[in-house]
Amino acid sequence: MRNEGFPIAGLCIGGGVPSLDQALEIINALRGAGIRHVSFKPSTAETIRHVVRVARASRGFPIVLQWTGGRGGGHHSFEDFHQPILETYAAIRSCNNIALVAGSGFGDAEGTLPYVTGDWSITYGRAPMPFDGILLGSRVMVSKEAGTSPAAKQLIVATAGLLDSEWDRTYDGAHNGVTTIASEFGETNHVIATRGIIFIREMHDTILNQPRDKRKALLLANKDKIISRLNNDYMRPWFGQKTDGRVVDLEEMTYTEAIGRAVELMYIQHQRQWTHESHYQIVIDFAKRCECRMSRHVPAVPMIDMLGDIDPTEYADFVGGMYPEAATTTLLSEDAEFFKMLCKRRGQKSPMFVVDLDKDFGLLIQKDSIWPSEHLDAVVDQDPQRVGIQQGPVAARYSTVVDEPVKTILDKIYHKHIAALKERLYGGDESSIPVVEYLCADPVAVDLPDSVAVRDSETERVFVLPEDTNQLPDTGLWLQAVAGPCKSWLQAWLNAPVVLQGTKYTENKLRRLLRPRPGRTVSIRVIDGIPQILEVVNANGLLEFKLEYSDGVITQSVFQPAVDRIATLRQTFTYTPALFLTPISHLEEHDAECIRQFNADTWVDNSDQEMVVQDVTDPNAILHSNGMTITEDH
């Protein structure tokens, strides 16, 4: 996606920190794709040290170390938030390519400010240990932009949550609306204490904590109770049910009842769509099995070819109409096992029901158990109390409004941070705050080799490159010299890895356009230290390239000698220093037409024809140029 221009600046690696070799392999791939940083989420002091080792071996690639400890919502470690950082802070700060981010039960400015200033560590008798940023997860699950379903957001807002000193009480049960369960991966998971989650916790405390070979007997001994709880409280009800509503096992259902029940639980009628495309395939594959079982000869038109034109809610009646015995014959044991196999097939979304109480029960009832909180239409009765909703026990205290824009949530924290820092560092006097062009390291003056002639004055800088290719300066050093000693639009453009074009990242071509070439002269006119005009003249004295700056707008002109004229391509860019990741944006208005005209002026010579390139509509037309022929294919 990044190679296609999507504005992806970084990637977060979840599920643990990879080995050193794997991490470096990932980093090399990201570097090659233009990704600017990678995030790791260590869970212990030792894995923090492992991230430090990765950072030292990464050749300076920016790494974000996200530390959340045990208070974070969803999957988390058992660790206290503070002690592992106290142990490893010096090692983290020994790597200047690590950005340290805190995220654990945060939701307001007052709770996060001590981690920005570093004051949190003073209470432990240590020097200030500031983090570089904060991370919000649970807090923004109720935001307007979050995919959490509206009813699930209401449940989060209604949850009281716990104080920071009480966060681990959820390991013992539900407290103030939050509890902790073991996930399908066997890891602890902080979630809202819904009816469905309380049922799952009871299953873990009574049956799923037993040895695997003893679970089935316990499940069968409590079968009626478990099925009742599945049907009344959980997102995945019991599958076996007769048309009159009686609860049965799969083997007691007829073929049409099985098809009808599958559609009932996997097809969202009011949305006219399946809960997942793979669920449609389960129904189709079982219907095909049903036809093979019921038909006495090969049908001229397979039944499944006709199902595509029928409303899924009518599948059972349609199958019964074609094969009446399917409505009265209960499933053969091998067909029941076939249906169970379809439900467990790898590579598909786990269906929204439980079909059997077997050794895989614990895994199947919790598989893909979080996505229903974002898709309540796929849940029986659309009841949010049936689903699992990840939420940090401490962060839940701060969510009090549904659909608050995430910008508002962040702005409340940001503006209070700024106010507190202004008061703390400058006594509240804004006039004493230093002003910078944009956030980055100050430019460093460089010395070019003697082969480059340099003339420098208050109003102009001129660089003349040697004609001998072997004497050209290093490209990085050269571009740094051209960018100048002060922060400016030119400095920002030459250091930006990408240019924003619409909503996508594109290659920063300026570095290539200004690369050192034999005999070039680069002139930069300066006013008050800020470049205003940059011109590049080639070894033959012809103007090749020009940049003009005025009030945040940059005009770029490329000049190319053509057959009987100088072809010119002019493009416009804007400079926004506040957007330090993408300070340069390309304005695309009329861009395609300009590029088309530039290419036509450069390559096409139709001086002896009345037709111009814009008038070409016939794909068989031939345009002649000096020394070549351009057609549709070549």
C-alpha positions in Angstrom: 0.0 0.0 0.0 2.8 2.4 0.8 4.3 1.7 -2.7 1.0 2.7 -4.2 1.2 6.1 -2.5 -1.1 5.5 0.5 0.0 7.9 3.3 1.4 5.2 5.7 4.3 6.6 7.7 4.8 3.7 10.1 3.9 0.1 11.1 3.2 -1.4 14.5 4.2 -5.0 15.1 1.8 -6.6 17.7 1.8 -10.0 19.3 5.3 -9.8 20.8 8.7 -8.5 19.7 10.2 -10.6 16.9 13.7 -12.0 17.1 16.7 -9.8 16.2 17.1 -11.4 12.7 13.3 -11.2 12.0 13.1 -7.6 13.3 16.0 -6.5 11.1 14.4 -8.2 8.1 11.2 -6.4 8.8 13.0 -3.0 9.2 14.9 -3.5 5.9 11.7 -4.3 4.1 10.0 -1.2 5.6 13.0 1.0 4.7 12.8 -0.2 1.1 9.1 0.6 0.9 9.5 4.1 2.2 8.0 3.5 5.7 9.6 5.9 8.1 9.3 4.1 11.5 8.3 0.9 13.1 6.7 0.3 16.5 7.2 -2.5 18.9 5.2 -3.4 22.0 7.4 -5.1 24.6 5.7 -6.6 27.6 8.5 -7.0 30.1 11.8 -5.4 31.1 13.7 -8.1 29.2 11.7 -7.5 26.0 12.3 -3.7 26.4 16.1 -4.5 26.4 15.5 -6.7 23.3 14.0 -3.7 21.5 17.1 -1.6 22.5 19.3 -4.3 20.9 17.2 -4.2 17.7 17.5 -0.4 17.6 21.3 -0.5 17.9 21.5 -3.0 15.0 19.0 -1.1 12.8 21.4 1.4 11.3 19.5 4.3 12.8 16.0 3.3 11.7 13.4 5.2 13.9 11.8 2.8 16.4 8.8 3.6 18.6 8.8 1.7 21.8 5.2 1.5 23.0 5.0 0.6 26.7 1.6 -0.1 28.3 2.1 -2.6 31.1 -0.8 -4.4 32.7 -3.3 -1.5 32.8 -3.9 -1.4 29.0 -7.2 -2.6 27.6 -7.3 -5.8 25.5 -4.3 -8.0 25.6 -1.6 -6.8 28.0 1.2 -7.9 30.1 1.1 -8.7 33.9 3.8 -6.1 34.5 3.5 -3.0 36.7 3.7 0.0 34.4 6.6 1.8 36.2 9.1 -0.7 37.5 10.3 -2.0 34.1 10.8 1.6 32.8 12.7 2.5 35.9 15.0 -0.5 35.2 15.6 0.2 31.5 15.2 4.0 31.0 19.0 4.6 30.7 19.4 1.8 28.1 16.4 3.2 26.1 17.8 6.7 26.1 21.2 5.4 25.0 19.6 4.9 21.5 18.8 8.2 19.8 16.6 6.4 17.3 14.1 5.2 19.9 10.9 7.2 20.7 9.4 6.2 24.0 5.6 6.2 24.1 3.4 5.6 27.2 0.0 4.1 27.0 -1.8 2.6 30.0 -5.1 3.7 31.4 -4.8 7.3 30.1 -7.7 9.5 29.3 -7.1 13.1 30.4 -4.4 15.8 30.6 -3.9 15.6 34.3 -3.1 11.9 34.2 -0.8 12.1 31.2 1.2 15.3 31.9 3.6 13.7 34.5 4.7 11.3 31.8 5.4 14.1 29.4 7.4 16.1 31.9 9.0 13.1 33.6 7.7 14.0 37.0 6.2 10.5 37.5 9.7 9.1 38.3 10.4 11.7 41.0 8.0 9.9 43.3 10.3 6.9 43.1 13.3 8.9 44.1 14.7 9.1 40.6 15.5 11.9 38.2 12.8 13.0 35.8 12.2 10.4 33.1 10.0 11.9 30.4 8.3 9.9 27.7 8.2 11.2 24.1 4.5 10.8 23.7 1.4 9.2 25.0 -0.8 6.5 23.5 -4.7 6.3 23.8 -6.5 3.1 22.9 -9.5 2.4 25.1 -10.3 6.1 25.5 -11.0 6.6 21.8 -13.2 3.5 21.4 -16.2 5.7 22.0 -15.1 8.4 19.6 -17.1 9.4 16.5 -14.5 7.8 14.2 -14.2 4.5 16.1 -15.7 1.4 14.5 -17.3 0.3 17.8 -21.0 -0.2 17.4 -23.2 2.5 18.9 -24.7 0.2 21.5 -21.3 -1.0 22.6 -20.2 2.6 23.0 -23.1 3.2 25.3 -22.0 0.2 27.4 -18.5 1.7 27.7 -19.8 5.1 28.7 -22.0 3.4 31.3 -19.0 1.6 32.8 -17.5 3.2 36.0 -14.0 1.8 35.7 -11.4 1.6 38.4 -8.8 3.9 40.0 -5.2 3.4 39.0 -4.4 1.7 42.3 -7.2 -0.8 41.8 -6.6 -1.9 38.2 -5.6 -5.5 39.1 -8.8 -6.3 41.0 -10.4 -7.4 37.7 -8.3 -10.6 37.8 -10.5 -11.8 40.6 -13.8 -11.0 38.9 -16.0 -8.2 37.6 -15.4 -4.8 39.3 -17.1 -1.5 38.3 -18.1 -3.0 35.0 -14.7 -4.4 33.9 -13.2 -7.9 34.2 -10.3 -9.9 32.9 -10.5 -13.2 31.0 -8.2 -15.5 29.1 -8.5 -14.9 25.4 -8.5 -17.5 22.6 -4.7 -17.1 22.6 -4.4 -17.9 26.3 -3.5 -14.3 27.1 -5.2 -12.1 29.7 -7.7 -9.6 28.3 -9.4 -6.7 30.0 -13.0 -6.4 28.8 -16.3 -4.9 29.7 -18.2 -7.3 32.1 -21.1 -8.1 29.8 -23.4 -11.1 30.3 -21.5 -13.0 27.5 -18.1 -12.3 29.1 -19.4 -13.3 32.6 -20.5 -16.6 31.0 -17.0 -17.1 29.4 -15.3 -16.4 32.7 -17.5 -19.0 34.4 -16.6 -21.5 31.7 -12.9 -20.9 32.3 -13.3 -21.1 36.1 -15.2 -24.3 36.1 -14.4 -26.3 32.9 -11.9 -24.8 30.6 -9.3 -24.6 33.3 -9.3 -28.4 33.5 -7.1 -30.8 31.6 -8.1 -31.0 27.9 -9.0 -34.7 28.0 -11.5 -34.1 30.9 -13.3 -31.2 29.4 -15.8 -33.0 27.2 -17.2 -35.1 30.1 -17.7 -31.9 32.1 -19.3 -30.1 29.2 -21.8 -33.0 28.6 -22.6 -33.2 32.3 -23.6 -29.5 32.2 -25.0 -29.6 28.7 -28.5 -28.2 29.4 -27.1 -25.3 31.5 -24.4 -24.4 28.9 -26.9 -24.5 26.0 -29.3 -22.3 28.0 -26.5 -19.7 28.7 -25.4 -19.8 25.1 -28.9 -19.1 23.8 -29.7 -16.4 26.4 -26.4 -14.6 27.0 -23.7 -15.3 24.4 -23.0 -14.0 20.9 -22.8 -17.6 19.6 -26.1 -19.5 20.4 -26.5 -23.2 20.2 -27.1 -24.3 16.6 -29.3 -27.3 17.1 -33.0 -26.2 16.9 -36.1 -27.6 15.3 -38.5 -25.4 13.3 -40.8 -25.3 16.4 -38.0 -23.9 18.5 -37.1 -27.0 20.4 -33.4 -27.3 21.3 -31.8 -30.5 19.8 -28.4 -31.8 18.7 -27.4 -31.3 15.0 -28.0 -35.0 14.3 -31.7 -34.6 15.2 -32.3 -31.9 12.6 -33.5 -32.5 9.0 -31.4 -31.3 6.1 -33.7 -28.3 5.4 -33.8 -27.4 9.1 -30.0 -27.3 9.1 -29.9 -25.1 6.0 -32.6 -22.8 7.4 -30.9 -22.5 10.8 -27.5 -21.7 9.1 -29.1 -19.0 7.1 -30.9 -17.6 10.2 -27.6 -17.3 12.1 -25.3 -16.2 9.3 -27.5 -14.0 7.0 -28.5 -10.5 8.2 -31.9 -10.2 6.7 -32.5 -6.5 7.3 -29.2 -5.7 5.6 -29.5 -8.4 2.9 -26.0 -9.5 3.4 -24.0 -12.4 5.0 -22.2 -12.0 8.2 -19.1 -12.9 6.2 -18.6 -14.1 2.6 -17.1 -17.3 3.9 -20.4 -18.0 5.8 -22.3 -18.0 2.5 -19.8 -20.7 1.3 -20.6 -22.9 4.3 -24.3 -22.9 3.4 -23.7 -23.5 -0.3 -21.3 -26.4 0.4 -23.7 -28.0 2.7 -26.6 -27.5 0.2 -24.4 -29.2 -2.4 -23.9 -32.1 0.0 -27.6 -32.3 0.6 -28.3 -32.6 -3.1 -25.7 -35.3 -3.5 -27.4 -37.2 -0.7 -31.0 -36.7 -2.0 -30.8 -36.9 -5.7 -31.0 -40.3 -7.5 -29.4 -39.0 -10.7 -27.2 -36.2 -11.8 -29.4 -33.1 -12.2 -29.3 -31.3 -15.5 -28.9 -28.0 -13.6 -27.2 -28.3 -10.1 -29.3 -26.8 -7.4 -26.6 -24.5 -6.2 -26.6 -22.8 -9.6 -30.2 -21.8 -8.9 -29.7 -20.6 -5.3 -27.9 -17.5 -6.4 -31.2 -16.1 -7.8 -33.1 -16.8 -4.6 -33.5 -14.9 -1.4 -31.4 -16.8 1.2 -34.3 -16.9 3.7 -36.1 -19.1 1.1 -33.2 -21.6 0.7 -34.7 -24.2 3.0 -38.1 -24.1 1.4 -36.5 -24.2 -2.1 -34.4 -27.3 -1.2 -37.5 -29.0 0.4 -39.4 -28.2 -2.8 -36.8 -29.8 -5.0 -36.1 -32.7 -2.7 -39.1 -33.4 -0.3 -37.2 -36.0 1.6 -34.7 -33.3 2.8 -37.5 -31.9 4.9 -38.2 -35.2 6.7 -34.9 -36.9 6.8 -32.5 -36.2 9.8 -28.8 -35.8 9.1 -26.8 -38.9 8.6 -23.9 -39.0 11.0 -21.3 -38.5 8.3 -23.2 -35.5 7.0 -23.4 -34.0 10.5 -19.7 -34.5 10.8 -19.3 -32.9 7.4 -21.2 -29.8 8.5 -19.1 -29.5 11.7 -16.0 -29.8 9.5 -17.3 -26.9 7.3 -17.7 -24.8 10.4 -14.1 -25.4 11.5 -12.6 -25.0 8.0 -9.3 -23.1 8.1 -9.1 -19.7 6.4 -12.7 -18.6 7.1 -14.5 -16.4 9.7 -15.6 -18.6 12.6 -19.5 -18.8 12.3 -21.7 -17.2 14.9 -23.0 -20.3 16.6 -21.8 -23.4 18.6 -22.6 -26.7 16.9 -21.0 -29.2 19.3 -19.7 -29.6 22.9 -16.3 -31.2 22.1 -12.7 -30.7 22.9 -12.5 -27.6 20.7 -15.4 -25.9 22.5 -13.1 -23.4 24.5 -11.4 -22.3 21.3 -14.4 -22.0 19.1 -16.6 -20.0 21.4 -13.9 -17.3 21.8 -12.5 -17.3 18.2 -12.9 -13.9 16.5 -14.7 -12.8 19.7 -14.0 -9.1 19.5 -15.2 -8.2 16.0 -18.9 -8.6 16.8 -18.6 -5.5 19.1 -18.2 -3.6 15.8 -20.8 -5.6 13.9 -23.8 -6.1 16.3 -26.1 -6.8 13.3 -24.4 -10.2 13.1 -25.3 -10.9 16.7 -28.6 -12.5 17.9 -31.0 -9.7 18.9 -28.2 -7.2 18.2 -27.7 -7.3 22.0 -24.3 -5.7 23.1 -24.5 -7.7 26.4 -23.7 -10.8 24.4 -20.3 -9.6 23.0 -16.8 -9.0 24.2 -15.7 -5.3 24.3 -12.1 -4.7 25.0 -11.6 -1.9 27.5 -8.9 -0.9 30.0 -10.1 -0.9 33.6 -8.6 2.5 34.3 -9.3 4.2 30.9 -13.0 3.3 31.2 -13.4 6.1 33.8 -12.7 8.8 31.2 -15.2 7.8 28.6 -18.4 9.7 29.4 -19.6 10.9 26.0 -20.6 8.8 23.0 -19.4 9.8 19.5 -17.1 12.6 20.7 -14.8 13.4 17.8 -11.3 12.1 18.3 -9.9 15.6 17.6 -11.9 16.9 20.5 -10.6 14.2 22.8 -7.0 14.8 21.8 -7.4 18.6 21.8 -8.6 18.7 25.4 -5.4 16.9 26.4 -3.2 18.8 24.0 -4.3 22.3 25.0 -4.1 21.6 28.7 -0.6 20.2 28.2 0.4 23.4 26.4 -1.1 25.6 29.0 0.6 23.7 31.8 4.0 23.7 30.0 3.8 27.4 29.2 3.1 28.2 32.9 5.8 25.8 34.1 8.6 26.8 31.7 7.8 30.4 30.8 5.6 31.7 33.6 2.7 31.9 31.3 4.4 34.6 29.1 3.9 33.6 25.5 6.2 36.3 24.3 9.2 34.6 25.9 8.6 31.4 24.0 11.2 31.0 21.2 9.9 30.8 17.7 11.2 28.2 15.2 10.3 27.6 11.5 9.4 24.0 12.2 10.3 21.1 14.4 13.6 19.4 13.5 17.2 19.4 14.3 19.0 22.6 13.4 20.9 22.5 10.1 24.6 21.9 10.2 27.0 23.9 8.1 29.0 21.7 5.7 32.2 22.2 3.7 32.2 21.2 0.1 35.3 19.9 -1.6 37.6 22.5 -3.3 36.4 21.2 -6.7 33.2 23.2 -6.1 33.4 26.9 -6.5 31.3 28.8 -4.0 30.4 32.5 -3.9 28.4 33.5 -0.8 26.9 37.0 0.0 24.0 38.3 2.0 21.8 38.3 -1.1 23.0 35.3 -3.1 24.7 31.9 -2.9 26.3 30.5 -6.1 27.7 27.0 -6.5 29.6 26.0 -9.6 30.2 22.2 -10.0 33.3 20.8 -11.7 33.0 19.4 -15.2 35.0 16.3 -14.2 32.5 13.6 -13.0 35.1 12.2 -10.7 35.4 15.5 -8.8 31.7 15.9 -8.1 30.8 16.1 -4.4 28.8 13.4 -2.4 25.1 13.9 -3.2 24.0 14.1 0.4 26.7 16.6 1.3 25.9 18.6 -1.8 22.1 18.8 -1.1 22.8 19.8 2.5 24.9 22.7 1.2 22.3 23.8 -1.3 19.6 23.6 1.4 21.5 26.3 3.3 22.4 26.9 7.0 18.9 28.0 8.1 15.5 26.3 8.4 13.4 27.3 5.3 11.1 25.9 2.7 14.1 24.7 0.7 15.7 23.0 3.7 12.3 21.3 4.5 11.8 20.2 0.9 15.2 18.7 0.4 14.9 16.8 3.7 11.4 15.6 3.2 11.3 11.9 2.1 7.9 12.4 0.4 5.6 15.1 -1.1 1.9 15.1 -0.3 -0.2 14.9 -3.5 -3.9 15.0 -2.7 -4.2 12.3 0.0 -1.2 10.2 -1.1 2.5 10.2 -0.6 4.6 10.6 -3.8 8.4 10.6 -4.4 10.3 13.7 -3.5 11.8 14.4 -6.9 13.6 17.6 -5.9 16.5 15.7 -4.6 16.9 14.0 -8.0 16.4 17.2 -9.9 19.1 19.0 -7.9 21.7 16.1 -7.8 25.2 17.2 -8.7 25.9 17.0 -12.4 29.1 18.1 -14.3 29.3 21.8 -15.1 26.1 22.9 -13.4 25.7 26.2 -11.7 23.2 26.7 -8.9 22.3 30.2 -7.9 20.1 31.0 -4.9 18.8 34.5 -4.3 18.2 35.2 -0.6 16.2 37.8 1.4 16.8 37.9 5.1 18.4 34.5 5.0 15.4 32.9 3.3 15.8 31.6 -0.3 13.5 33.2 -2.8 14.6 32.0 -6.2 16.8 29.0 -7.1 18.1 28.6 -10.7 20.0 25.7 -12.2 22.0 26.4 -15.4 23.7 23.5 -17.2 27.2 23.3 -18.6 26.0 24.9 -21.9 24.6 27.9 -20.2 21.0 26.9 -20.6 18.5 27.3 -17.8 17.3 23.8 -16.8 15.3 24.3 -13.6 13.9 27.1 -11.4 12.1 27.4 -8.1 10.3 30.6 -7.0 9.0 31.1 -3.5 6.3 33.6 -2.3 4.1 33.5 0.8 4.1 29.8 1.2 3.7 29.0 -2.5 6.5 27.5 -4.6 6.5 27.5 -8.4 8.7 24.9 -10.0 9.7 25.3 -13.6 11.5 22.6 -15.7 13.0 23.7 -19.0 13.7 21.2 -21.8 15.2 22.1 -25.2 12.9 20.7 -28.0 13.0 20.7 -31.8 12.0 24.3 -32.3 11.3 25.7 -28.8 12.0 25.4 -25.1 9.4 23.1 -23.5 8.4 24.3 -20.1 6.7 22.4 -17.3 5.4 24.6 -14.4 4.0 23.0 -11.3 2.8 24.6 -8.0 3.5 23.4 -4.4 2.6 24.8 -1.0 4.8 24.9 2.1 3.2 24.3 5.4 5.9 24.1 8.2 3.3 23.0 10.8 3.0 19.7 8.9 6.5 18.5 9.8 5.9 15.0 8.3 4.8 16.4 4.9 5.6 20.1 4.8 5.5 20.2 0.9 2.2 19.6 -0.9 1.7 19.4 -4.6 -1.2 21.3 -6.0 -2.7 19.1 -8.8 -5.0 21.6 -10.5 -4.4 21.4 -14.3 -1.3 19.2 -13.6 -2.2 16.5 -16.1 -2.7 19.0 -18.9 0.6 20.7 -18.1 2.5 17.4 -18.2 0.8 16.3 -21.4 1.7 19.6 -23.1 5.3 19.4 -21.8 5.7 15.9 -23.2 4.1 16.9 -26.5 6.3 20.0 -26.8 9.4 17.9 -26.0 8.9 14.9 -28.2 6.4 15.7 -30.9 7.1 17.8 -34.0 3.9 18.4 -36.0 5.0 21.8 -37.5 4.0 20.5 -41.0 0.6 19.2 -39.9 -2.5 21.0 -38.9 -3.3 18.5 -36.1 -2.1 19.3 -32.6 -1.6 16.7 -29.9 -4.7 17.8 -27.9 -6.9 17.0 -30.9 -5.8 13.4 -31.2 -8.8 11.1 -30.7 -8.0 8.4 -33.3 -5.9 5.6 -31.6 -4.5 4.8 -35.1 -3.2 8.3 -35.6 0.6 8.6 -36.0 2.5 11.6 -34.5 5.9 12.2 -36.1 8.9 13.6 -34.2 12.5 14.2 -35.0 14.0 10.8 -35.2 11.1 8.7 -33.8 7.4 7.7 -34.4 4.9 7.7 -31.6 1.8 5.4 -31.9 -0.7 4.1 -29.4 1.5 1.0 -28.7 5.0 2.5 -28.9 
